[in-house]
């Protein structure tokens, strides 16, 4: 039955971010009691270790230090003499020249997973805040898919003589990434040896010296590939890939938006770090997100969370959170390797809310399956680059989006007893609202950091190691064997797989 009683207001506000958990059907007293039952006894010590960069990733025998990447001691937060800052300003000023002496106009970030999703999401969201005075236009593109589909779309619109490729790879050996790098290299060298009439050696030298930047935790592999040390950026092995956008992996964010925007992003995340470390339970945004999520997973047996942003700048957030959450906590063994036979991390899915209303929201309102949801909305948007009339019209569109967000969230919570479809809108779906008064680099950084700390807390509750990905690694090994079988035209797996491998011979 739809709910008739109105739920009391439950909100936490931090620097223009409003976290509203009123629709979780949980009181502060109930969530406090649940925390006492489910938070580990040493939670405060574990949380402090994360903040200090001493928390241990047991299976890989590494510390977990991504929080330090955005701390006040980070080299990106202070001074202009770091190689990272110098690279960005050289590229954005037009002072980086390609092999034929032309200024770089395009940057292609080649990475996958954490080396792609975070930079792509953030560059898209914060592009309008680019603060560097930029007389020179630089466009940043993102390529990740191993099938070459994205590269197929990018190569025709960029010039080999004016394009720099960022090879972003923690291991500097990811098969997906280097499949794209190899193709990009063939494309560039063909141009240099053809149109520019360079010798193969000259073309190779020009490609390595002028058109590549390496970002990795494996500096020796970058050197072995031939990338000059001056064009290498490193980060620690202790920074997990899906937590790495705050490190040098964020180079593409800075080339898209400028150094100052990148610093503001880190500052907002650092403010959320302090909030997570210091705020009491019922005023602590990441803790409340984590505990509500665990309650829904365990007590209500809801296995999925829909991420529904109602601002186009958050369009890539659902994909980013899929990796952050599902690769961290989608596990059935504890950090010490013991099997688990109870629910852990939920399925994360979702999409851009205004478009989802015309697609999957029908199922959310009247379908059979239970779900949880996180709604994200921006209440106001400035558009100073437009005329007053256009600004006013855009403000009305923002209000339309806010109204739809609040309406659908309300209906998913309370349901409806309309005469046209009596009792077919059951409601009772727990959800959060993360509302920003304005989107800024700081508030964007705060939201992403809040989700990171939510995942960390839930991992502790479920006794998981949220900082490894054994299933992903095993899948890579199996894929290597399958690729070898395709190359050898020789399958020895199962009838279905062998059949498809056999079909590759007939092309």
Number of C-alpha atoms within 10 A of each C-alpha: 14 17 14 9 7 9 15 12 10 17 16 15 15 16 13 14 21 17 24 20 24 18 22 21 16 17 16 13 10 11 17 16 11 15 20 11 11 16 17 16 10 9 13 12 12 18 19 15 16 22 21 14 18 16 17 18 17 14 14 12 9 16 20 24 23 24 24 18 24 27 21 13 10 15 17 24 18 11 8 13 10 11 16 21 20 13 21 20 20 14 21 28 18 17 14 21 19 21 22 13 11 14 21 28 22 23 24 22 26 27 29 23 18 22 28 26 24 30 25 24 20 28 27 19 23 22 18 14 16 19 13 15 9 13 9 13 13 20 14 21 20 22 23 22 18 16 11 16 12 15 21 14 11 15 15 9 9 17 15 25 24 21 27 25 24 24 25 28 25 26 15 21 13 14 14 18 23 18 16 23 20 10 13 20 19 11 13 21 23 17 17 22 16 13 9 13 12 16 13 14 11 15 22 18 16 20 24 18 18 23 25 24 25 30 27 25 23 19 20 13 15 25 14 9 12 16 22 16 14 11 20 21 22 18 19 18 18 20 24 21 24 22 23 24 28 26 25 26 31 23 26 29 29 28 25 28 26 25 25 18 23 30 21 19 24 29 21 22 27 23 20 26 22 12 18 23 18 12 13 11 16 16 19 20 29 27 26 22 21 22 22 23 28 25 18 22 20 13 9 13 14 21 19 20 23 18 24 26 27 27 21 17 19 23 19 19 24 20 18 22 22 19 19 25 23 18 19 22 27 19 23 17 18 16 20 11 11 11 11 14 8 9 16 23 24 21 16 21 15 21 21 21 26 19 13 15 16 9 11 14 16 11 11 22 21 16 13 9 11 16 21 24 23 20 21 24 26 22 18 16 18 13 14 9 9 11 10 11 9 13 16 14 12 17 17 14 13 20 16 12 20 20 14 16 22 15 12 18 24 17 18 26 23 23 23 21 15 10 8 7 10 11 15 17 21 22 22 21 23 26 26 22 22 20 22 22 15 16 23 20 25 23 24 23 24 25 21 22 23 23 19 21 23 22 25 24 26 25 24 21 19 24 18 26 23 25 27 20 16 12 11 10 11 11 10 15 11 10 13 13 14 19 14 12 17 18 13 11 14 14 20 12 13 8 10 9 12 17 13 12 22 15 11 11 12 6 4
